[in-house]
Amino acid sequence: MQINKLLGVIVGLLTVVVTLAISPSIATANTAVADSGNLTSDMIGMAVVVTFGAPLAILGLLAMGGLFVVGAWKGGTSMKEMLSVIFTAVIVIVGLSFMTSILDYSVALIAAGTSAFETILYGIIPLFVYLAVIGLSGWQTYQGYRRVRGSKKSTSMGLA
Amino acid sequence: MNKAGNVFILIIGLFLLVGAFRQPIIDGVKGWRTSDTTQSQSVLVAADNTTITLSYDLYQAELAEIIDITSNVTGSPAAYGYTESTRSLAINGLGAGQQTLVVEYYAETDDTVMQVIGPFLLFFIFFGIAGLMIWGATHSKR
């Protein structure tokens, strides 16, 4: 059983290294969103969230590495978990790459709209999409936390 | 036996963290905090040295973060001084005359969030993971 704990620790460390290796791509994709030139006042909240979106996503993924290290001792870490982090990072990069187009489409929608209500409605779409992309890494971390907690509970129940 | 096994795995885990995984983590943080920047500047060199102003802050204000300096005039350019407040890079080993210098260096990221949290990242990662390992080992019931 001890070898599984060691493998779990190694998976956790690998997750940190892989996340850090991917982080420049996430930062670059986020910079493209920030520099798209479409972050007008109509894009509600976007100018604010775009400043800390990439670090938040990367820190969320880094936290997974730490969770895996703890999970190793609870017997709940495997290569599958590390692959899920890489997969999440790729989705975040692709999602952020789409953001510039979504901003373009929203600008076009706002320009086509005629009422102030439409401006607000279309202007909030990019914020929702962006928060969903960034929130994905946080959601993965939460899922990882639940898995670790679940392993802990099942371990405790097994001992009772 | 189980506690002894946990301590043994903990020692190996910490050894891996500060041994095999130290450099990849340091490199990863550096990759996140910097961008490989190339700057080209035309200068008139009277003797064999000159000073140019970098567009971005040199990472950690260390000359080791200069990747390469080249000139289109014969010479062996090398950086010998950097002033952080003015971003001035002193270069010697140049041939005299008008020339174009190309400086490739690791520039500090201009991401404001990273400028704030960047200096603490390595500390958080190393001590965070080491702390989690110790916590995991000491709280393990198996």
Contacts between the chains, C-beta under 8 A, distances in Angstrom:
chain1	res1	chain2	res2	distance
A	1	B	142	6.9
A	2	B	5	4.6
A	2	B	6	8.0
A	2	B	8	7.1
A	2	B	9	5.6
A	5	B	6	7.5
A	5	B	9	4.8
A	5	B	140	7.9
A	6	B	9	5.2
A	6	B	12	6.0
A	6	B	13	7.0
A	9	B	9	7.0
A	9	B	12	7.7
A	9	B	13	4.1
A	9	B	16	6.9
A	9	B	133	6.6
A	10	B	16	6.6
A	12	B	129	7.1
A	13	B	16	6.1
A	13	B	17	6.3
A	13	B	21	4.6
A	13	B	129	7.2
A	16	B	21	7.5
A	16	B	25	6.2
A	16	B	28	7.7
A	16	B	125	6.4
A	16	B	129	6.9
A	17	B	21	6.3
A	17	B	24	4.4
A	17	B	25	6.1
A	17	B	28	6.0
A	19	B	28	7.7
A	20	B	24	7.6
A	20	B	25	6.4
A	20	B	27	7.8
A	20	B	28	2.5
A	20	B	29	6.1
A	20	B	31	6.8
A	20	B	32	6.2
A	21	B	24	7.8
A	21	B	28	5.6
A	21	B	31	7.1
A	23	B	28	6.9
A	23	B	31	7.0
A	23	B	32	4.4
A	24	B	31	5.0
A	24	B	32	6.0
A	24	B	35	7.9
A	27	B	32	6.6
A	27	B	109	7.4
A	27	B	111	6.6
A	27	B	114	7.5
A	31	B	111	7.5
A	51	B	112	6.4
A	51	B	113	6.3
A	52	B	113	4.8
A	54	B	111	7.3
A	54	B	113	7.9
A	55	B	111	7.3
A	55	B	113	4.5
A	55	B	114	6.0
A	55	B	117	6.5
A	58	B	32	7.1
A	62	B	125	7.0
A	65	B	129	7.1
A	66	B	128	5.7
A	66	B	129	5.9
A	66	B	132	5.0
A	69	B	13	7.5
A	69	B	129	5.7
A	69	B	132	4.8
A	69	B	133	5.5
A	69	B	136	6.3
A	70	B	132	5.1
A	70	B	135	6.7
A	70	B	136	4.5
A	71	B	136	8.0
A	72	B	136	6.5
A	73	B	6	7.2
A	73	B	136	3.6
A	73	B	137	6.1
A	73	B	139	7.4
A	73	B	140	4.1
A	73	B	142	7.8
A	74	B	136	7.5
A	74	B	140	7.2
A	75	B	142	6.9
A	155	B	141	5.4
A	155	B	142	6.0
A	156	B	141	6.4
A	159	B	141	5.7
